């Protein structure tokens, strides 16, 4: 039904979208040139900003790599594979597979963005083993669920302004999640996307002669045999006792953490996935075999995230990110400020693809403007959050984990995601402005 839109988008993206690493190199040069031409920053200053900030995301880079690795290891356990297989059994056709992976990814991403990326990718792989369906669209459908993350339970902007003593409390005070995540306008946007995204994915199914399938054998997990006459070292590697003891310790920590009211964070999700992987694989050897398979898709994260850290440093220290926000916010009235904040956040997100980092850059511009115009601060703050999520549909930064798990390139899915950029942009803009 929507093939007349998605087909040309897929062809254009396949022809012109370079590898994400080349994309980040181009963004680096664009950010540096823009800082020189519009901010009066000297070329050597730009280089200094870039180099000084290059390693500022090392912790985050490792966290993201572990999202991919621990999630893959957990999903490759026999128990989880059987569970995913049973869930995939609910799909009886290519169309139902597309709908199912979309809904699962949306729900998981609304709970937590890291959880959503891993679950969506792993479920797409499992569906592709059992259903003959265009693999590109299947993985794109899994990634499209990511659009709702910043309007969900782990949204960094709404959780930040709901925290006592947050950096902008002198302007906003504490804004409860009842006015952001659980507000009528935000939940309306989420519900609309939960309906529209799966239906649009289903409508983009290509014709039989255009579909790209994957050999299910390529997605199968290897079952490596145990040695018949193990050495003492091999005996330890295949010992269930080590896994049970260490996994039990991890489980005990998690139970205590959640019992004390702890919430989901990237570190906690990784710890949870790793603990489950240790327990469910049964032996250290099985875990290491899964790890060997898992790390193959992590190269993009390792090399690209430092470049994005450098770009963020250029954008922030040169004042370029603030200038973009100021120019667009300057067009706004009290009624239209959320819309222009949304647009500015979408633009800035190409260069600062981090929810928390983007809020630190844009809040000093957006919040005083909201205060001066008498605009709704909670709605304006969520506009920045939704703008950050919106252009992720065509910004390959966050697609790297899901592409690593699925074994695809960015150009394989981004043509379909362009359609979601258009669709979600309309839905979110209407929700922020009129609801």
PASE-623152 format. One record per residue (C-alpha): residue number from 0; x, y, z. Coordinates in pm, 1 decimal, decimal comma. Each point is the difference from the previous one (the first is absolute). Example, Ala and Ser with C-alpha at 12.3 -4.5 7.8 and 13.67 -1.06 7.14 Angstrom:
% PASE-623152
+------+----------+----------+----------+
! loba !     east !    north !       up !
+------+----------+----------+----------+
!    0 !   1230,0 !   -450,0 !    780,0 !
!    1 !    137,0 !    344,0 !    -66,0 !
+------+----------+----------+----------+
This chain:
% PASE-623152
+------+----------+----------+----------+
! loba !     east !    north !       up !
+------+----------+----------+----------+
!    0 !      0,0 !      0,0 !      0,0 !
!    1 !    280,3 !    241,0 !     91,2 !
!    2 !    239,6 !   -161,0 !   -241,8 !
!    3 !    -20,3 !    301,2 !   -229,7 !
!    4 !    167,4 !    199,0 !    281,1 !
!    5 !    231,1 !   -259,9 !    151,7 !
!    6 !    134,7 !   -141,7 !   -328,8 !
!    7 !    160,5 !    324,2 !   -122,6 !
!    8 !    123,6 !     74,5 !    352,9 !
!    9 !    166,9 !   -341,5 !     20,7 !
!   10 !    164,0 !     49,0 !   -340,9 !
!   11 !    122,7 !    351,5 !     83,7 !
!   12 !    139,1 !   -102,4 !    338,9 !
!   13 !    165,5 !   -310,0 !   -144,3 !
!   14 !    170,5 !    215,1 !   -262,7 !
!   15 !    101,7 !    303,4 !    202,4 !
!   16 !     21,8 !    -90,3 !    370,8 !
!   17 !    359,5 !    -94,4 !     82,6 !
!   18 !    114,0 !   -228,3 !    276,9 !
!   19 !    -75,5 !    152,0 !    344,9 !
!   20 !    372,8 !     53,0 !     55,3 !
!   21 !     22,5 !    213,6 !   -315,3 !
!   22 !   -317,9 !    177,4 !    114,7 !
!   23 !    160,9 !     97,3 !    330,9 !
!   24 !    312,3 !    123,4 !   -178,3 !
!   25 !   -216,1 !    224,8 !   -219,2 !
!   26 !   -189,6 !    126,0 !    306,3 !
!   27 !    333,1 !     80,6 !    167,0 !
!   28 !    106,6 !    218,2 !   -292,3 !
!   29 !   -344,3 !    164,7 !    -25,9 !
!   30 !     -5,1 !     83,8 !    371,3 !
!   31 !    353,4 !    137,7 !    -11,6 !
!   32 !    -65,7 !    211,0 !   -310,3 !
!   33 !   -327,6 !    132,5 !    141,7 !
!   34 !    174,0 !     98,9 !    323,3 !
!   35 !    263,4 !    193,7 !   -197,7 !
!   36 !   -244,1 !    172,7 !   -235,7 !
!   37 !   -284,3 !     82,2 !    240,7 !
!   38 !    159,6 !     26,5 !    343,1 !
!   39 !    328,2 !    168,2 !    -85,9 !
!   40 !    191,7 !   -291,0 !    148,6 !
!   41 !    354,0 !    -40,0 !   -129,1 !
!   42 !     89,5 !   -322,3 !   -183,4 !
!   43 !    256,2 !    -92,8 !    265,7 !
!   44 !   -256,5 !     64,8 !    272,8 !
!   45 !   -238,3 !   -240,8 !   -172,7 !
!   46 !    273,3 !   -262,9 !    -20,6 !
!   47 !     74,3 !     53,2 !    369,3 !
!   48 !   -368,1 !    -34,8 !     96,0 !
!   49 !    -21,5 !   -315,2 !   -208,5 !
!   50 !    314,2 !   -162,5 !    135,0 !
!   51 !    -70,1 !     92,4 !    363,5 !
!   52 !   -349,4 !   -146,8 !    -20,2 !
!   53 !     86,8 !   -305,6 !   -205,9 !
!   54 !     23,9 !   -241,1 !    293,7 !
!   55 !   -275,1 !    147,9 !    216,8 !
!   56 !   -247,5 !   -279,8 !    -85,9 !
!   57 !    223,9 !   -295,9 !     81,9 !
!   58 !   -222,1 !   -114,2 !    287,8 !
!   59 !   -309,8 !     35,1 !   -212,6 !
!   60 !    169,1 !   -176,9 !   -293,1 !
!   61 !     79,2 !   -297,6 !    222,5 !
!   62 !   -355,5 !     -0,6 !    132,8 !
!   63 !   -139,4 !     -9,5 !   -352,1 !
!   64 !    236,6 !   -276,6 !   -104,3 !
!   65 !   -114,3 !   -198,7 !    301,8 !
!   66 !   -364,3 !     60,4 !    -92,7 !
!   67 !     70,4 !   -183,0 !   -323,1 !
!   68 !    226,1 !   -269,8 !    145,0 !
!   69 !   -194,5 !    -88,4 !    315,7 !
!   70 !   -332,3 !     14,0 !   -181,1 !
!   71 !    126,6 !   -230,9 !   -271,3 !
!   72 !    147,6 !   -242,1 !    254,2 !
!   73 !   -326,0 !    -12,0 !    193,8 !
!   74 !   -208,1 !    -54,8 !   -311,8 !
!   75 !    223,3 !   -282,5 !   -120,3 !
!   76 !    -74,1 !   -209,8 !    309,5 !
!   77 !   -217,4 !   -306,8 !    -65,1 !
!   78 !   -281,3 !    122,7 !    226,6 !
!   79 !    -27,9 !    344,3 !   -156,3 !
!   80 !     30,4 !   -143,0 !   -349,4 !
!   81 !   -294,6 !   -228,6 !     74,3 !
!   82 !   -196,8 !    293,5 !    140,5 !
!   83 !     69,4 !    219,9 !   -301,5 !
!   84 !    -86,2 !   -290,1 !   -225,5 !
!   85 !   -333,2 !    -48,1 !    178,6 !
!   86 !    -78,9 !    370,8 !    -30,2 !
!   87 !    101,5 !     -4,6 !   -365,8 !
!   88 !   -243,2 !   -287,3 !    -44,2 !
!   89 !   -281,5 !    250,7 !     44,1 !
!   90 !     87,0 !    135,2 !   -345,3 !
!   91 !   -152,1 !   -202,2 !   -280,1 !
!   92 !     95,0 !    220,5 !   -294,1 !
!   93 !    246,1 !    267,5 !   -104,9 !
!   94 !   -254,4 !    272,5 !     76,6 !
!   95 !    -70,7 !   -127,6 !    349,6 !
!   96 !    375,9 !    -29,3 !     65,9 !
!   97 !     45,8 !    366,9 !    -89,2 !
!   98 !   -289,2 !    102,6 !    226,8 !
!   99 !    121,1 !   -216,6 !    287,6 !
!  100 !    362,6 !    117,3 !     -1,5 !
!  101 !   -118,6 !    362,3 !    -20,5 !
!  102 !   -226,2 !    -30,5 !    304,3 !
!  103 !    258,5 !   -190,5 !    204,7 !
!  104 !    268,7 !    256,5 !    -81,2 !
!  105 !   -228,2 !    295,2 !     80,0 !
!  106 !    -96,3 !   -148,7 !    336,8 !
!  107 !    356,2 !    -90,8 !     93,0 !
!  108 !    135,4 !    341,5 !   -106,3 !
!  109 !   -266,6 !    183,3 !    201,4 !
!  110 !    116,3 !   -192,9 !    306,9 !
!  111 !    369,4 !     63,0 !    -64,4 !
!  112 !    187,7 !    100,7 !   -314,8 !
!  113 !    290,5 !   -244,0 !     42,7 !
!  114 !   -239,0 !   -284,5 !     68,9 !
!  115 !   -201,1 !     92,6 !   -308,7 !
!  116 !    297,9 !      2,7 !   -235,3 !
!  117 !    118,3 !   -344,4 !    107,1 !
!  118 !   -341,1 !   -166,3 !     24,1 !
!  119 !   -112,2 !    137,9 !   -336,2 !
!  120 !    311,7 !   -121,2 !   -181,0 !
!  121 !      1,9 !   -344,0 !    159,0 !
!  122 !   -369,3 !    -52,0 !    -63,2 !
!  123 !     45,1 !    102,2 !   -364,0 !
!  124 !    273,3 !   -263,1 !    -36,9 !
!  125 !   -225,8 !   -265,7 !    149,3 !
!  126 !   -291,4 !     91,0 !   -226,1 !
!  127 !    228,1 !    -16,5 !   -304,6 !
!  128 !     86,1 !   -358,9 !     91,2 !
!  129 !   -361,5 !   -110,4 !    -24,5 !
!  130 !   -179,9 !    242,5 !   -234,8 !
!  131 !     88,4 !     90,1 !   -357,4 !
!  132 !     -1,6 !    380,4 !     25,8 !
!  133 !    206,5 !    286,7 !   -137,5 !
!  134 !    284,7 !      8,1 !    251,8 !
!  135 !     78,2 !    368,3 !    -56,6 !
!  136 !   -355,9 !    108,2 !     80,9 !
!  137 !    -14,8 !   -241,0 !    293,7 !
!  138 !    308,6 !    156,8 !    161,0 !
!  139 !   -116,7 !    351,7 !    -94,1 !
!  140 !   -330,4 !    -77,8 !    174,4 !
!  141 !    191,5 !   -106,3 !    309,5 !
!  142 !    196,1 !    325,6 !     -6,9 !
!  143 !   -308,8 !    214,5 !    -64,9 !
!  144 !   -128,9 !    -82,5 !    348,9 !
!  145 !    290,3 !    203,5 !    136,9 !
!  146 !   -191,4 !    317,7 !    -93,4 !
!  147 !   -197,1 !     -8,2 !    328,1 !
!  148 !    290,6 !    -36,6 !    241,9 !
!  149 !     28,9 !    363,6 !    111,7 !
!  150 !   -371,3 !     15,1 !     72,0 !
!  151 !     29,7 !   -311,9 !    214,6 !
!  152 !    102,8 !   -114,5 !    345,1 !
!  153 !    374,7 !     52,0 !    -57,5 !
!  154 !    -19,3 !    338,5 !   -175,4 !
!  155 !    302,9 !    197,7 !    114,9 !
!  156 !   -160,2 !    346,4 !    -28,8 !
!  157 !   -319,6 !    -69,4 !    199,0 !
!  158 !    188,2 !   -201,3 !    261,5 !
!  159 !    261,5 !    274,9 !     33,5 !
!  160 !   -248,1 !    282,3 !     66,3 !
!  161 !   -192,3 !   -223,6 !    240,9 !
!  162 !    309,8 !    -31,1 !    220,6 !
!  163 !     58,0 !    226,0 !    298,3 !
!  164 !    289,2 !    240,2 !    -53,6 !
!  165 !     28,9 !    -56,2 !   -375,3 !
!  166 !    220,0 !    256,2 !   -182,7 !
!  167 !   -293,7 !    215,8 !   -116,8 !
!  168 !   -212,6 !    -17,3 !    312,6 !
!  169 !     28,5 !    377,9 !     45,4 !
!  170 !   -206,5 !     41,7 !   -319,0 !
!  171 !   -233,0 !   -299,4 !     -4,9 !
!  172 !     -8,7 !   -119,6 !    357,2 !
!  173 !    -71,1 !   -372,0 !     25,8 !
!  174 !   -230,5 !   -108,9 !   -282,9 !
!  175 !   -174,8 !   -327,2 !     94,1 !
!  176 !    -32,5 !   -276,5 !   -257,5 !
!  177 !   -377,8 !     44,5 !     18,6 !
!  178 !     54,9 !    316,5 !   -205,2 !
!  179 !    245,1 !   -155,8 !   -244,1 !
!  180 !      9,1 !   -378,3 !    -52,5 !
!  181 !   -353,5 !    -59,1 !    127,1 !
!  182 !   -157,6 !    319,4 !   -131,3 !
!  183 !   -295,2 !    -21,2 !   -237,1 !
!  184 !    189,5 !    152,1 !   -292,8 !
!  185 !    299,8 !   -233,2 !     40,6 !
!  186 !   -204,6 !   -317,0 !     44,3 !
!  187 !   -209,5 !    101,2 !   -301,8 !
!  188 !    315,2 !     25,1 !   -211,6 !
!  189 !    120,1 !   -338,8 !    126,6 !
!  190 !   -334,5 !   -168,7 !    -68,7 !
!  191 !    -17,0 !    153,3 !   -348,6 !
!  192 !    348,4 !   -131,9 !    -79,3 !
!  193 !    -86,1 !   -343,8 !    140,7 !
!  194 !   -282,5 !    -12,7 !   -252,4 !
!  195 !    164,2 !    169,5 !   -297,4 !
!  196 !    350,4 !   -151,0 !      3,6 !
!  197 !   -102,2 !   -368,5 !    -32,4 !
!  198 !   -260,7 !     81,1 !   -265,3 !
!  199 !    245,8 !    204,3 !   -204,3 !
!  200 !    261,8 !   -274,6 !     24,6 !
!  201 !   -257,6 !   -250,0 !   -122,8 !
!  202 !    -97,5 !    231,1 !   -285,3 !
!  203 !    363,2 !     32,3 !   -113,0 !
!  204 !     39,0 !   -370,2 !    -73,9 !
!  205 !    173,2 !    -27,3 !   -337,6 !
!  206 !   -120,2 !   -204,1 !   -293,8 !
!  207 !    123,9 !   -358,3 !    -22,1 !
!  208 !    247,5 !     86,8 !   -273,9 !
!  209 !    146,6 !    284,9 !    208,3 !
!  210 !     20,0 !   -175,6 !    336,3 !
!  211 !    336,3 !    -92,6 !    150,6 !
!  212 !      2,2 !   -318,0 !    205,1 !
!  213 !    264,2 !   -144,7 !    226,4 !
!  214 !    104,6 !   -362,9 !     17,0 !
!  215 !   -124,6 !   -124,7 !    341,2 !
!  216 !    315,5 !   -211,3 !     27,6 !
!  217 !    205,0 !    318,6 !     22,3 !
!  218 !   -194,0 !    101,2 !    311,6 !
!  219 !     34,2 !   -334,0 !    175,1 !
!  220 !    208,8 !    -23,8 !    314,8 !
!  221 !    293,0 !   -239,0 !      8,5 !
!  222 !    -20,3 !   -291,6 !    243,2 !
!  223 !    362,8 !    -85,2 !     67,4 !
!  224 !     68,6 !   -348,2 !    139,1 !
!  225 !    166,4 !    -53,5 !    337,1 !
!  226 !    341,3 !   -172,1 !      7,2 !
!  227 !    -20,4 !   -376,8 !     56,4 !
!  228 !    306,8 !    -15,4 !    227,1 !
!  229 !     23,3 !    342,1 !    162,4 !
!  230 !    317,1 !    132,1 !    156,4 !
!  231 !    -28,1 !    166,7 !    342,9 !
!  232 !    -21,3 !    338,3 !   -175,3 !
!  233 !   -274,0 !   -124,2 !   -232,9 !
!  234 !   -182,4 !   -151,3 !    296,5 !
!  235 !    -10,5 !    342,3 !    164,4 !
!  236 !   -114,2 !    162,2 !   -321,3 !
!  237 !   -289,7 !   -245,7 !    -15,0 !
!  238 !    -82,7 !     14,8 !    370,9 !
!  239 !   -353,2 !    101,6 !     87,3 !
!  240 !    100,2 !     67,0 !    359,9 !
!  241 !    196,9 !    314,0 !    -88,4 !
!  242 !   -286,6 !    143,6 !   -202,6 !
!  243 !   -258,4 !    -79,7 !    268,5 !
!  244 !    202,9 !    159,1 !    280,0 !
!  245 !     85,5 !    319,3 !   -188,3 !
!  246 !   -345,5 !     24,3 !   -157,1 !
!  247 !   -164,4 !    -45,2 !    341,4 !
!  248 !    209,1 !    284,8 !    139,0 !
!  249 !   -112,0 !    222,3 !   -286,0 !
!  250 !   -363,3 !    -99,2 !     50,0 !
!  251 !     24,3 !     75,0 !    371,9 !
!  252 !    132,7 !    349,6 !    -71,7 !
!  253 !   -280,3 !     66,6 !   -249,3 !
!  254 !   -269,5 !   -117,9 !    242,6 !
!  255 !    139,3 !    225,2 !    272,0 !
!  256 !     30,3 !    293,2 !   -242,2 !
!  257 !   -358,7 !    -18,3 !   -123,0 !
!  258 !   -133,4 !    -73,4 !    350,0 !
!  259 !    153,5 !    328,7 !    113,0 !
!  260 !   -183,7 !    188,5 !   -273,4 !
!  261 !    274,6 !      8,7 !   -262,6 !
!  262 !   -101,9 !     74,9 !   -358,0 !
!  263 !    118,8 !   -104,8 !   -342,8 !
!  264 !    315,9 !    161,1 !   -130,7 !
!  265 !    245,2 !    -99,8 !   -269,6 !
!  266 !    236,9 !   -156,3 !    253,7 !
!  267 !   -280,6 !   -189,9 !    171,2 !
!  268 !   -134,1 !   -133,8 !   -330,2 !
!  269 !    346,6 !   -119,0 !   -100,3 !
!  270 !     51,0 !   -160,0 !    340,8 !
!  271 !   -340,2 !   -170,1 !    -26,8 !
!  272 !     70,6 !   -132,1 !   -349,8 !
!  273 !    347,0 !   -122,9 !     98,7 !
!  274 !   -127,6 !   -173,6 !    315,0 !
!  275 !   -273,6 !   -176,0 !   -194,0 !
!  276 !    247,4 !    -97,7 !   -271,3 !
!  277 !    238,3 !   -152,1 !    257,5 !
!  278 !   -278,6 !   -199,2 !    163,9 !
!  279 !   -181,6 !   -110,0 !   -314,6 !
!  280 !    306,1 !   -101,8 !   -200,0 !
!  281 !     91,9 !   -236,9 !    280,5 !
!  282 !    377,4 !     -5,0 !    -51,2 !
!  283 !    272,6 !    261,2 !    -56,3 !
!  284 !     87,3 !   -169,7 !   -330,7 !
!  285 !   -350,7 !     44,1 !   -138,1 !
!  286 !      4,2 !    364,0 !    108,6 !
!  287 !    336,2 !     61,8 !   -167,3 !
!  288 !   -120,5 !   -160,8 !   -322,3 !
!  289 !   -296,5 !    237,6 !      0,2 !
!  290 !    231,9 !    292,1 !     76,0 !
!  291 !    215,0 !    -85,3 !   -301,6 !
!  292 !   -306,8 !     22,7 !   -221,9 !
!  293 !   -129,6 !    313,3 !    172,8 !
!  294 !    306,4 !    222,0 !    -38,8 !
!  295 !      2,8 !    -33,8 !   -378,5 !
!  296 !   -265,4 !    267,8 !    -31,5 !
!  297 !    159,0 !    249,5 !    240,4 !
!  298 !    265,9 !    154,4 !   -221,9 !
!  299 !   -215,1 !    296,3 !    -98,4 !
!  300 !    -61,3 !    100,2 !    360,3 !
!  301 !    365,9 !    -24,8 !     94,1 !
!  302 !    126,3 !    227,5 !   -276,1 !
!  303 !   -289,4 !    242,1 !    -53,8 !
!  304 !   -104,4 !    112,0 !    346,7 !
!  305 !    325,3 !    192,0 !     66,2 !
!  306 !    -59,9 !    197,2 !   -320,7 !
!  307 !   -347,0 !     95,1 !    121,2 !
!  308 !    152,6 !    110,6 !    328,3 !
!  309 !    229,4 !    229,1 !   -197,7 !
!  310 !   -294,0 !    140,1 !   -198,1 !
!  311 !   -191,1 !     65,3 !    321,0 !
!  312 !    298,1 !    190,7 !    137,3 !
!  313 !     13,5 !    219,3 !   -313,3 !
!  314 !   -374,5 !     68,2 !     14,5 !
!  315 !     -1,9 !     87,9 !    368,8 !
!  316 !    326,8 !    189,2 !     46,1 !
!  317 !    -31,0 !    206,2 !   -316,6 !
!  318 !   -355,5 !     98,4 !     88,6 !
!  319 !   -132,9 !   -145,9 !   -326,6 !
!  320 !   -266,4 !   -218,7 !    163,1 !
!  321 !   -128,2 !    292,5 !    206,5 !
!  322 !     -6,7 !    224,0 !   -307,7 !
!  323 !   -214,5 !   -248,0 !   -193,6 !
!  324 !   -245,3 !    -14,3 !    288,9 !
!  325 !     -4,3 !    377,8 !     43,7 !
!  326 !    -70,5 !     63,9 !   -369,1 !
!  327 !   -298,0 !   -234,4 !    -10,5 !
!  328 !   -135,4 !     90,9 !    343,6 !
!  329 !     13,2 !    364,1 !   -106,8 !
!  330 !   -282,3 !    -77,3 !   -245,7 !
!  331 !   -229,7 !   -127,9 !    274,1 !
!  332 !   -294,0 !    126,6 !    200,8 !
!  333 !   -128,9 !   -158,3 !    319,4 !
!  334 !   -222,9 !   -230,3 !   -205,3 !
!  335 !    259,6 !    -98,6 !   -259,1 !
!  336 !    307,9 !    -30,2 !    223,2 !
!  337 !    -43,1 !   -378,2 !     46,6 !
!  338 !    -10,3 !    -45,2 !   -377,8 !
!  339 !    314,4 !    204,7 !    -65,4 !
!  340 !    175,3 !   -165,9 !    293,5 !
!  341 !    -85,4 !   -335,8 !   -155,0 !
!  342 !    141,3 !    104,1 !   -338,5 !
!  343 !    318,1 !    145,1 !    149,6 !
!  344 !     54,6 !   -313,4 !    209,9 !
!  345 !    -39,6 !   -215,9 !   -309,9 !
!  346 !    272,0 !    198,7 !   -178,5 !
!  347 !    238,7 !      6,0 !    296,1 !
!  348 !    -49,2 !   -375,0 !     47,1 !
!  349 !    190,9 !    -71,1 !   -322,1 !
!  350 !    311,8 !    141,4 !    164,0 !
!  351 !    -70,6 !    -69,7 !    369,4 !
!  352 !   -180,2 !   -338,0 !     -6,9 !
!  353 !    -25,8 !    -34,4 !    376,2 !
!  354 !   -315,2 !     83,2 !    192,6 !
!  355 !    178,6 !    119,3 !    310,9 !
!  356 !    271,5 !    181,2 !   -193,8 !
!  357 !   -252,0 !    172,3 !   -223,2 !
!  358 !   -206,4 !    116,9 !    297,2 !
!  359 !    311,8 !    149,8 !    158,7 !
!  360 !     59,6 !    194,8 !   -323,3 !
!  361 !   -355,0 !    114,6 !    -75,2 !
!  362 !   -158,6 !     47,9 !    341,8 !
!  363 !    189,2 !    327,4 !     71,0 !
!  364 !   -163,4 !    142,9 !   -316,2 !
!  365 !   -340,8 !   -167,9 !      0,3 !
!  366 !    -94,6 !     39,8 !    366,1 !
!  367 !     62,8 !    377,0 !     33,8 !
!  368 !   -196,1 !     47,2 !   -324,3 !
!  369 !   -291,1 !   -198,4 !    142,3 !
!  370 !     11,4 !    205,2 !    318,6 !
!  371 !     10,2 !    330,8 !   -190,3 !
!  372 !   -282,5 !    -94,1 !   -237,5 !
!  373 !   -215,5 !   -158,7 !    268,1 !
!  374 !      5,3 !   -333,5 !   -183,7 !
!  375 !    -69,0 !   -337,8 !    161,0 !
!  376 !    342,0 !   -105,6 !    133,9 !
!  377 !    -87,7 !   -370,4 !     30,0 !
!  378 !   -129,5 !    -12,4 !   -357,2 !
!  379 !    299,2 !    195,7 !   -131,2 !
!  380 !    239,9 !   -232,3 !    180,5 !
!  381 !   -171,8 !   -303,6 !   -149,7 !
!  382 !     25,1 !    166,8 !   -341,3 !
!  383 !    378,4 !    -15,4 !     33,6 !
!  384 !    -27,4 !   -363,8 !    109,5 !
!  385 !   -216,0 !    -91,5 !   -299,8 !
!  386 !    226,0 !    192,5 !   -238,5 !
!  387 !    293,5 !   -203,5 !    126,7 !
!  388 !   -191,6 !   -324,1 !    -67,0 !
!  389 !   -145,6 !    113,8 !   -332,5 !
!  390 !    308,7 !     30,3 !   -220,1 !
!  391 !    146,1 !   -319,8 !    139,7 !
!  392 !   -202,0 !   -156,6 !   -279,0 !
!  393 !    259,4 !    121,7 !   -251,7 !
!  394 !    300,9 !     50,6 !    229,2 !
!  395 !    190,3 !   -333,8 !     -5,2 !
!  396 !    164,7 !     59,1 !    341,2 !
!  397 !   -263,6 !   -189,7 !    199,4 !
!  398 !    -53,6 !   -258,8 !   -272,0 !
!  399 !    351,6 !   -137,7 !     49,6 !
!  400 !    -91,6 !   -252,2 !    275,1 !
!  401 !   -300,4 !   -132,6 !   -188,1 !
!  402 !    194,4 !    -17,5 !   -327,1 !
!  403 !    281,6 !   -184,4 !    175,2 !
!  404 !   -239,1 !   -262,8 !    133,9 !
!  405 !   -192,7 !    -31,0 !   -325,0 !
!  406 !    307,8 !     -4,5 !   -222,7 !
!  407 !   -121,7 !    276,9 !   -232,7 !
!  408 !    129,4 !    336,8 !   -121,5 !
!  409 !   -162,7 !    334,8 !     75,6 !
!  410 !   -100,0 !     47,3 !   -364,2 !
!  411 !   -197,7 !   -325,8 !     16,4 !
!  412 !   -258,5 !    145,4 !    241,4 !
!  413 !     21,2 !    379,3 !    -21,1 !
!  414 !   -212,9 !     29,3 !   -313,3 !
!  415 !   -295,3 !   -142,0 !    192,5 !
!  416 !     84,7 !    217,1 !    300,5 !
!  417 !    -26,5 !    317,9 !   -209,7 !
!  418 !   -371,8 !    -73,8 !    -31,1 !
!  419 !    -20,5 !    -16,9 !    379,7 !
!  420 !    184,9 !    329,7 !     27,6 !
!  421 !   -276,8 !    164,4 !   -204,3 !
!  422 !   -284,7 !   -181,5 !    173,1 !
!  423 !    121,3 !     42,4 !    356,0 !
!  424 !     94,4 !    362,3 !    -62,0 !
!  425 !   -360,5 !     80,6 !    -87,3 !
!  426 !   -144,6 !   -197,4 !    292,3 !
!  427 !    237,5 !    146,0 !    258,3 !
!  428 !    -29,2 !    357,3 !   -127,5 !
!  429 !   -380,5 !    -15,6 !     10,5 !
!  430 !      2,7 !   -154,6 !    346,9 !
!  431 !    239,0 !    261,0 !    140,9 !
!  432 !   -184,8 !    294,1 !   -156,4 !
!  433 !   -368,6 !    -82,2 !     24,4 !
!  434 !    -65,3 !   -264,2 !    268,6 !
+------+----------+----------+----------+
